[in-house]
Amino acid sequence: QVQFVESGGGLVQPGGSLRLSCEASGISIIAFTMAWYRQLPGKQQREFVARVGAVAKHYAEFVKDRFTISRDNDKNALFLEMNSLAPEDTGVYFCNTESNPRPWGQGTQVTVSS
């Protein structure tokens, strides 16, 4: 079955950086536009962060040039480079297909705090 395993989160100070990774199995991501989402504390809904197709990339407004999404189809993996992190970026980050989401993984916790 399809499985996404996110990693790379952690505790970082404001202004810091993290690189998130997502390993996919049971699905070949080359066939899909892939995306990162996040669930903020106290919120039930996941919100869109960024997506990447074969070439094109698109980011949520709040990213403001701080994050870079990338993919490695050979490794069946998705990445999110996050810079200039702020406390409001704190949350659990997930990857999935951009449309018709598959079962969600556990996500990776990102905490931005001094």
N, C-alpha and C positions, 0 to 999 in steps of 0.2 A: 504494500500500500504506500501511498504518498506520505512522505515524512520530511519535515523541515526541522533542522537543528540550528538554532541561533546561538552565537557565542560572541565574546569580546566586550561585553558590558562590564561595568564596574563603577567604583566611586571615583569621581574626578572633581577637581576644583573648578570654579567658574573660570572660563577662558581656556580650559584644557581641551584635550582631544581624545577621541577613542576611535577605533576601527572595528566595526561589527562585521561578523561573517555569518553566512547562512549556507549550510550544506544541505542539498536536496537529495532525496533518494526516492525511487519508485516513480520518478518523473524526469523527463529530459527537458531541462529548462530552456534549451535552445529554441524550442518550439513556442515559447511564451514570452509575453511582456511580464517582467517580474517587478515586484514592488516591496518597499518597506512601509510598515505601518507602526504606530505606537499607541499604547494605552496609557493615558495619563492617570496619576493617582486619583482615586475616587470616581473615575469615569468608567462606564461600562463599554462605551463604543471605542473601537480602535479608529485612529485618524490616519489619513494618508500622509506619508512623508515624502516619498520619491518613487519614481518608476523608471525602468529602462527597457526599451525594446531592442531591436537588432542594433540600432544606432542611437536613436533619439532618446533623450532623457528629459524628465519633467519633475519639478520639485514643488512642494507646497510653499505657499507664500511665506510662511514663518521661517523657512530654511534660510532665505536671504543670502545665498551664496556661501553658506557655512559648511554645507554637506556635499559630498560627491558620491553618487551611486555608481557602481561598476559591476560587471559580471565576468565570470570565467566559464564559458560553456564547456570547455574541456574538463574542468574540474567540477562541473555541475554546481557552481557556487555563486553566491551573490554577496556583495560587500557594500558597506556604507562607511565612508570616511567622514567623521564629524569633527569639526573644529569650532573654536570660539563657543564652546558649550556654555549654556546658561542654566540657572536653576529650573526654569520653566521647560527645559528639555528632559527633565527627570520623568522616567516612565519605563514601561516594558516595551521593547522593540521586537517586532515580528517581521518575518518575510513571508511572501505568498505570491501566487500568480495574481496579476492585476485584475483579471476578470474570472468569474466562477471560482472563487477561492477554494482551495483544498483544505483538508483538516489543518487546523492551526497547530504550530509547535508550542513549546513552553515559553518561547521568547527569551530575551536576555535583558536583565535589569540594568538600566543606566541611571545613576544617581549623581547629580551635579550639586555639590554643596561644599561650602568652606568649613 
